[in-house]
Amino acid sequence: MSANVVPGQASGYEAYEAAGELLRALSAPIRVAIVAELGGGERCVHELVEKLGAPQPLVSQHLRVLRGAGVVRGARRGREIAYSLVDEHVAHIVADAVSHAREAT
C-alpha cells in the first residue's frame, strides 16, 4: 500500500467514479432540494412534502433514489420514516452548487 492511500477511502479513478455516482444521484432538482432540506436535520416525508410543495409520491420516489445511492438513510419513528443525510459533506456540496447557480443568474 502506498503512503498516500488512506484505508477505507477511494483513490485514483475510484474516487472519480464515486463522485460521479454522487452527482448522478443529485441530478434531479427535487433531489437537490431534498438534500438541502435534510442539511438542516432529520425530516419525515410529510415535512418534505410541505416544505417543497411537491406531491408525496414524487418525494418518496426521489428519497428511494437517494437512499439507494447511499446519500440518505431512513429511521422508523412510529408510523413514519425520518430521513437524514448519511454524510453532512453532501449538504455542503449542494449549498455550494446552489450558491454558485444563484451567482451565475
N, C-alpha and C positions, 0 to 999 in steps of 0.2 A: 504494500500500500504506500502511495506517495505521501510525503509530508503535508501536501496541500489538501488532501482528501479528509473530510470530516465524516466519521461513521454516521450513517443514517441520513446523509444529505446527498442529493443528486449532484453529479459532476459532469462537466462537458456537455455533450449533446443531450444527455438525460435531463439536465436542468432545463434546456430549451423545450424539450418535449413536455415536461411538467408545466412549464409556463404556458405553452400552447394550449394544453388541456384546461388550465385555469381560465385563460382568455376565452376559449371556446364556451366554457360554462357561463361566462359573463357576456356572451354575445347578444343577448336579448335585453332591450332597455328595461323591461319589467324585472329581470333578474338583477340588473344593476341597482334598481330602486329597492328591491328586497334586501340586497346586501347592505345598502346604505342604511336602511331602517334597522337591520339587525346589528349594525355597528353601534347603535345606541343601547343595545341589550336584547335580551330574550323577548320574543314576541310569539303570540299564538296566531293562528291563521286568521281568525276574525279581526284581530288588531291590524294585521297587514292589509286585509281587505278594506277595512275602514280607512286606514291611512292612505292607501294607494288608489282607492276608488275603483278597484278592478273586481270583476266577478270572482267569487270564491273558487269555482272550478279552475279558473285560469291561474290564480295564485297558487293553488295546490299543485297544479301541473308543473309550474316552474320551480316550486320548492322540491318536487321529486327530482327534477333535473339537477338542481344544486346539491341535493343530498347524494345523488348518485355520483356526482363529481367530487364528493368529499369536501364541499365548501361549507355546507351547513349540517347540523345534526338536530334530531328531534328527541324530546324527552316527554313522556306522558305526564300530564298534570291533570289528574282526574279524568274528565271526558275529553280533554283537549290535548293537543301536542304543542309544546312550546319549542320553537326553533331558535337556534343560536349559531353563531359562526364557529367553525372548527378552529380557525386561525384568525386572530384580530388583524393580522397584516393585510388580509383581503379588504377589510374596511378602509384601510389607508390607501390601498391601490385604487379603490373605487372613488374615494374622496378626491384623490389627486386627479384622476381621469375626469371627473365631473367638473372640478375647478378649472382644469385645462380647457375643457369644452366651453365653459362659460366665458373664459377669457378670449377664446377664438371667435366667439359670435358677436 
